[in-house]
Amino acid sequence: MDEVLQPSIITAIADAEFEGMVSSAFFNSGWSVIARPLDFATLQKNLDEQVTKNILVIYSVDLPGFSDEQMKKLVRLNIAFFGFADAAGSARGFAETSSRPNNPDELLAYIRGNIRSPLLRTPLLQKKVNLKAKIIAIGSAGHHTGATTLALNLAQELSLLEKKTLLIDANFSAAAIATILDLRKIAEDDKWRDLSDDLSVAEVTQSNIADFSSRAMDAAKYFDYIVIDLGSLQNITSDLSDRRWSSQVKIWVSRFAQELFISSGSDLLQIKRLSKLCRELSEIKLPARISIFIKPSETSVKKEIWQADDFQSLNLKKVQYLPMDSRLCAAALKERTTLSEINGKAPLRKAIAAIAIQITE
């Protein structure tokens, strides 16, 4: 399957109620459902008409005329199959068929987590994993919004509260944490690098992305908190539905993160980007609780943030302005350290420390 283009969906499900849930889940998340066949012959015809497209076939074993042997005849490199049992939970002779998801969020998490597989079979639908670590993802609505500053210093503040914390730099377009902390070859470490008793750092790159999921799950069993710097979230809809290597951390986060922090500037262009991102997130319906942190400017008007209609549909946990302190940030960058090491009483440092305390309560 193509590494960039979002695949199209074909639902091959006879059960009208289940098919309705599946197709509406994809439609509401911006995916294209191009066919909804009600028997095997129609499914075969639909696939023959779409030979040049990348297809995800979401099928149920109750489809009339369908069998495991019949499915093998449909295998092509540009088709992936995701199969579910019938309403009674029976696989009806199909191999490696998953139980039906209970809701749209569970369905989408499963598809996003396995979309990279171009093969006939995909991993079975897994029950939600109870992780020791609390996963906090931090992304930006635009450029130069302070997302990396927030991620780095939030991880530091959590560690100062004696919480074992892992900071992951997954900002592929502008990785910065290793540079800021003067760390060399951090991406070559097997798992992570310990900076203190309670703070560790890791960097995800194209060279080590292949085993990211397994390493992240191991980390989630060991640490109390994992803070992930995702970089820009401007293409979040396509990132959660394509097969590019650079999308895999966001796909993992979409399933396991309990908190999503979005940083934004406060000028007109930044607010417009934030508004667009909020509309996309309201359609995707991620399970994570979403908070917005605003980097103020001299020309910003707070009421533009608080009264924006686009934020209402997200059911935000909070919208918060952070104190502006470019001098403190510049000093921390020069010294290759965190804000708490430069001035523990600075308003920006105290604001991020307060966020860390709220997280741990």
C-alpha positions, 0 to 999 in steps of 0.5 A: 500500500502507498506510504502517503495516500489515505486508503479508502474503506469498503465495509463488507458487513451484513449486520445493518446495525454493526455496519452502520456503526463502522461506516459512520465511525470512519465517515465522522473521522474523515475517511472515505467509505466508497462501497458497502457491499452486502454479499461476496459477489458485490464485494468482489465486483467493488474491488475489481472496480478499484484496482488502482486504489489502496483499500481497507476492507472491513468485513464481518464473517456474516457476509453472505457467500463469504468464506476464508478461502474466498477471501484468499482469492481477493488478496492484492498488495494494495488491500488490507483486511480487517475481519470481525466475528458475527453478532454471537461472537463466532468466527465461522471458520475464518482465521484470526478474526477479532471480536467486534469492537464495542464502540467507534473509538475502539474500532478506530484505535484498532484500525489506526494501530494496524494500518501499516500492515499490507498483508492479508492478516492483521493482529487481533483486536486487543483489550485496552491495556492498563498501563502503569505510566500516564501518557501525556502528549504535547503538540503544537498548533503552529510554529514556535509555540513553545511545545518543546519548552512545555514538554521538557520542563513539564517532564523535569517538574514531574521528576522533581516531584519524585515521579519516574518520568520519560521524556520522548522527543518525537518531533521529527521535523525539528527534534530539539531536546537532545540539542537543548540538553547537550546530549549526543547520539541519544537516538542510538540508545537501546531504550532511553538515557537516564539523566537523573534518578527520576528523569530519562530521555529518548528520541524517536527517529526513522532509524529506530521507529520500527520497534517504537511500539514495543519500547513504548509499552515496556517504558509504560510498565516502568515509568510513572509518566511519559511525556511525548513531544509530537511537534506539529499537529497540523496534519493530524487527520491524515497522520492518523490514517496513513502508513508513513513512518512519521505517523506511528507515534501519533497513532500510538498516542491516539490509543494510549495517551490520557492527556493531549496538550496543545500549545499555540501562539496568540496572534491572528494566524496562530489562532486560525491554525488552532481553530482549524486543529480544534475542528479536526480533533472534534471530528477525530474524537480521540479518547485523551483529555485535551488542554490548550496552552497559549503563548501570549504576545503583546497584541493578543486579545484573550477573549478571542481564545475563550469565545472561539466556537471551535473550542466548544465541541472539544469539551476541553479540560482547560485553556490556559495562558502561560506567562511570557518570559523570553529572557528566562527561556533564552538563558535556559537554552544558553546553559543547556538546562531547564527553567527550574535550574535558571530561576525557580521563582520565575512565573513561567517556571512556577506555572509549569510546576503547577501543571505538574502538580495538577497532573499528579493529584 
